[in-house]
Amino acid sequence: MDDEPTLVATLKYNLEREGYQVSAASDGGSALEDAREIRPDLIVLDVMMPALDGLEVCRILRRETAVPILMLTARDSEVDKVVGLELGADDYVTKPFSMREVMARVRALLRRAETKPSEEEATLRAGDLQVDLRKREATLSGEVLRLKPKEFELLSFFMRNQGRAYNREQLLNHIWGYDFAGDTRTVDVHIRWLREKIESVPSKPTHLITVRGVGYRFDG
């Protein structure tokens, strides 16, 4: 989904040549409607689009679906990249880019989305907190938590590795990827958001513990 006809046509051609079915939209409003109607396996979304920009479309979609989102943009600002990723985008490519790189990222996102947890690890538990990896749903005392995609991934990672401390760089690599453009403050922001949702008293956490001089640890 992009507002540059030539780029849209080139992306569509290369994706279809790889065997993917592609639907293209020329503005943010149409992109949102198509995503809701078609329910694609992956969305390639340009930040700079008329009507609704890509960041707003990403924000709206993240309230409705966990579909992987790859952002395209001509902007080279670290702030823009951080905003896009914190709104829920899964990956980010800055123009100009090679089609080989875009295709590789598309394949990686689709592989990640298709990965199924084994039966024994499909549900994670810690007291009244439960994570269903197949449904991508977290509940606390039976109530569904409204988690952003990266909040869900961060919580799932911690619950799989209870009792082990991780520094911010390790968490960035595990959750956002080694080539994430932001900095360690992103981890702190997501930890704060998670605490507000899973802790009875966020200022005195019993699950997401700060390990001074290291980073964070999850206790069950």
Buried (B, 14 or more C-beta within 10 A) or exposed (E): BBBBEEBBEBBBEBBEEEEBEBBBBBBBBBBBEBBEEEEBBBBBBBBBBEBBBBBBBBBBBBEEBBBBBBBBBEBEEEEBBBBBBBBBBBBBBBBEEEEEEBBEBBEBBEEEEEEEBEEEEEBBEBEEBBBBBEEEBBBBEEEEBEBBBBBBBBBBBBBBEEEEBBBBEBBBBBBBBEEBBBEEEBBBBBBEBBBEBBBEEBEEBBBBEBEEEEBBBBEE
